[in-house]
Structures are given as structure tokens and as C-alpha cells.
Amino acid sequence: MIRPQGGAAADPVLRFHDLALGYDGSPALERLAGTVARGALVAVVGPNGAGKSTLFKGIAGELRPLSGAIDLCGATPRDIAIM
């Protein structure tokens, strides 16, 4: 679950709705739900194969969800910085 910091949940820039992303029908991550507040700095950490790069490919629009949805809340993938 992604939890916003500082109570800024009223102004999200990303919303994940029961999201599953993966390749060839096999999920790399499942059941992701939550929001990211506008202006938040978010770190995504985990072991190799946990789905970090897959998540970013989904946010960037390079990978379609197997189920659920990613809501950019009016933003475009170009409005989001990924380092």
C-alpha cells in the first residue's frame, strides 16, 4: 500500500486501483492500491524481481495493467519524474 505523507491525500497525482502489472499474463506485482500526493517524494525499494521497474513502466504507459488501473489524475507520463 502506498500511503501519502503529510495529509495531502486530497490532492493526489497518482492513484492505483487494485493494480496488477506483469508480462505475458504473469503478474510481477499484484493488488497495489493507494495514492501518491502531488509534490511527494516517493522511494520504491525492494529486492530484485519485486516489480519496481514494472511499476514505473506502467506509470510511464509502456506497460498495460493486467487488471486494475493507474490514474494519473490529469497528469501525463511526461509530468512525472523517475530517477
C-alpha positions in Angstrom: 0.0 0.0 0.0 1.3 3.4 -0.9 0.5 6.0 1.8 0.7 9.7 1.3 2.8 11.8 3.7 1.6 14.9 5.4 -2.1 14.5 4.9 -2.0 15.7 1.3 -4.2 12.8 0.1 -6.8 15.4 -1.1 -4.5 16.3 -4.0 -3.2 13.1 -5.5 -1.1 12.9 -8.6 -1.3 9.1 -8.9 -3.9 6.6 -7.8 -3.6 2.8 -8.0 -6.8 0.8 -8.1 -6.2 -2.9 -7.3 -3.4 -2.9 -9.9 -1.7 -5.9 -11.3 1.2 -5.5 -13.8 3.3 -8.2 -15.5 4.4 -9.8 -18.7 2.8 -12.4 -20.9 -0.2 -12.7 -18.5 2.1 -13.4 -15.5 1.9 -10.7 -12.8 5.1 -9.2 -11.4 3.1 -7.2 -8.9 -0.5 -7.6 -7.7 -3.1 -5.8 -5.6 -1.4 -2.4 -5.5 -3.8 0.2 -4.1 -3.2 3.7 -2.9 -2.4 7.2 -3.8 0.7 9.5 -4.2 0.2 13.1 -3.2 1.2 15.9 -5.6 4.7 17.1 -4.7 5.5 13.9 -2.7 8.9 12.4 -2.9 8.5 8.6 -3.1 11.1 5.9 -2.9 10.3 2.5 -4.3 12.6 -0.2 -2.8 12.6 -3.9 -2.8 14.6 -7.0 -3.8 15.4 -7.9 -7.4 12.3 -9.1 -9.2 9.8 -7.4 -6.8 8.2 -5.3 -9.6 9.9 -1.9 -9.2 10.8 -1.4 -12.8 7.5 -2.9 -13.9 5.6 -0.4 -11.8 7.5 2.5 -13.4 6.8 1.1 -16.9 3.1 1.0 -16.0 3.2 4.6 -14.8 5.0 5.7 -17.9 2.4 4.0 -20.1 4.8 1.5 -21.5 3.0 -1.5 -19.9 -0.7 -2.0 -19.7 -2.2 -3.3 -16.5 -3.2 -7.0 -16.3 -6.0 -5.8 -14.1 -7.0 -2.7 -12.1 -5.9 0.8 -13.2 -3.4 3.6 -12.8 -5.0 7.0 -12.6 -2.6 9.9 -13.4 -5.2 12.4 -12.1 -5.0 14.6 -15.1 -1.2 14.4 -15.5 0.6 12.8 -18.4 3.5 10.4 -18.1 5.8 13.3 -19.1 4.7 15.2 -15.9 6.3 12.5 -13.7 10.0 12.4 -13.0 11.5 9.0 -12.5 15.2 8.7 -11.5 
